[in-house]
């Protein structure tokens, strides 16, 4: 009569589902929850790998920045040295301006050298400007990567929290299934007792 057939649900002694059983939920819905849990785990692994890659890229950019700083310092030293050389040449020119033609020829040579050094100074200044712009671009790129890394860390935290929520839902589903099985067993016992009571009543009335 009210007995649950061989297809009824049963829970193990630990409260979890026995192998091959799907709980109160329909099989497709239970399967979708498991698939979603697996997808979340895979997505979390991907995010963690991306995080490691971004950290490595950030370290590489920091190394590049240190190299750029070293090059920039070297260029500045070269500029300072060239400027000092130019000033020294100017002092020599002023000191030799009152000498004879030989000294005048030497002065002309020094002026030519001064002009060459001026060209080199202009080139070094241009190189310094380009290095500064490159450094500014690297700094901007590092800041963007830091913001991106922060965003990925936030997403990884949210994915982990969502995974924990799914696990909690699965545990709650198993608990609800155990309660339902116990309730069905109790109803089956009451049904048998009621049938026996009715049978005894009819038997007593027929005497």
N, C-alpha and C positions, 0 to 999 in steps of 0.2 A: 504494500500500500504506500505509506509515506517514507519507505526506506530509500536512501540515496543510492543510486546505482553505482556500477563499477567505474563510471566516468566522473564521479564527484571528486572535489579537490581535497587534498590532504597536505598537511604541513609536517615537516620534520620536527624532531624534539627540540632543535635549536631555534625554531620559529622561521627558518628560511625555507624556500621552496625545494621540494624534492626534484631530482634531475628529470627534465622533460616536462615539468609542470609550469604553467604560465600565470597562475594567480587568478584573481577575480577579473582582471582586465582581459579583454579580447586579445588573442595572440598578436594581431597586427599592431595594436597599441602598445603592448609590452615590448614587442620587437623594436618599435620606433623609439621607445625610451632608451633601450640598450644601445641602439645605433647612435642616438643623440649623445649618450654618455661617451661612447667610443670616439665619436667625432670631436667632442669637446677635448678629450685627452689628446688626440692627434693635433688639434689646433693649438693646444697649450704647448706641446712639444715644438711645433713649428715656431711659435712666438718666442720660446726660449732660445731656439737656435738663431733666430733673427736678432735677438738681443745680444747673443755672444758675438755675432758677426758685426753688429753696430759698435760694440765696445772695442773690438779689434780695429775697426775702421777709425774710430775716434783716437785710439792710441797711435795709429799710423799718421793721422793728421797732426797730432801733437808733435811727433818726431819731425814731420815736414816743417811745422812751424818753427821748431828749434833750429833746423837747418837754415830756414829763411832768415831767422834772427842773426845767425852767425854770419851769413853772407852780407846782410845789411850792415852789421858792425864792421866787417872788413871793408866794404865800400866807403863807409864813413871815415875810416882811418885813412884810406887812400885819398879821399877828398881833402882831409885835413893836411895830409902830407903834401899834396899838390899845392894847396893854398899857401902853406908855409914856404914851399919852394918858389912860388910866384912872388910872394912878398920879399923873399931874399933877392930874387932877380931884380925887382924894382929898386931895392936899396943899392945894388951894385950899379944899375944904370945911372942913378942919380950921382953916385960917387965918381963915375967915369965920364960924365957929360962934359967936363972941362978939360979933358986930355986931348992929345993929338989925334991925327987921322987914324993911326993904328988903334988907338983906344976907341975912336969913333966906329971903326969897322967892327971891333969887338962888341961895342954897344949894339950895333945893328944886328949882329948875330944873337946877342942876348934878347933883343926885342923879338926876333923871329922865334926864338925858343920860348919866350913868354907867350907869344900868340899860340904856339903849338900847345903849350900847357893850358892856355885858356880854353882851347877846343876840347882838350882832355877833361878839364873841369866841367865844361858844359855837358859832355857826354856822361861823365860820372854823376852829375846832378840828375840827368835824364834817367840813368840807370837806377839811381836812388828813388826817384819818383815812381818808376815802374815797380821796383821791389816793394815800396810802401803800399802801392795799390794791390799788388799780389798778396801781401800780408793781410790787408784789410779784407780781401775776398776770402782768404783762408779762415780768418776769424769769423766772418759771416757764415761760412759753410759749417764750421764747428758748432756755432750757436744753433743753426738749423738742425744739425744732427743730434745735439743735446735735447732739443725740443722733441724731435722724433723719437728718441730713446725714452724720454719721459712718457710720451703717448703710448709707446709699446708696453712699457712697464705697467701703465694703468690698465691697458687692455688685457694683459696677462693676468693681472689681479682680478679683473672682472670675470675672465674665463674660469679662473680657479674657483671663484665664489659661486659661479653658475654650476660648476661641476659638483661642488659640495651640496648645493641645493638639490640637484638631481639625485645624488646619493641619499639624501635625507628623504626625498619623495619615495625612492625605491624601498627604503626601510619602512616607511609608513604604510606603503602598499602591502608589504609582507605581513605587517602587524594586523592590518584590516582583514587580510585573507584568513589569518589564524583565528581571529574573532568570529568571522563568518562560518568557518568550518565547525568551531565549537558550538555556535548557535544552531547550525543544522543538525549536529549530533544530538543536541538537547531536544530539539523539536521532534526528531525521530523517536527518541525515548518516550516523550510524552504521547506521541501518536500510538505507539505500541501499548502503552499503559491504558489509553482511552479505549482502544479496541478490546482489550481484555476486560475492561470494566463493562463495556456494552455487551460483550458475549456472556459475561456472568449474569448480567441483568436479564437478558432474554432467557437464559437457562433457568433462572429462578422463577420467571413468570410462566414458563411452560409446565412447571411441575404442578 
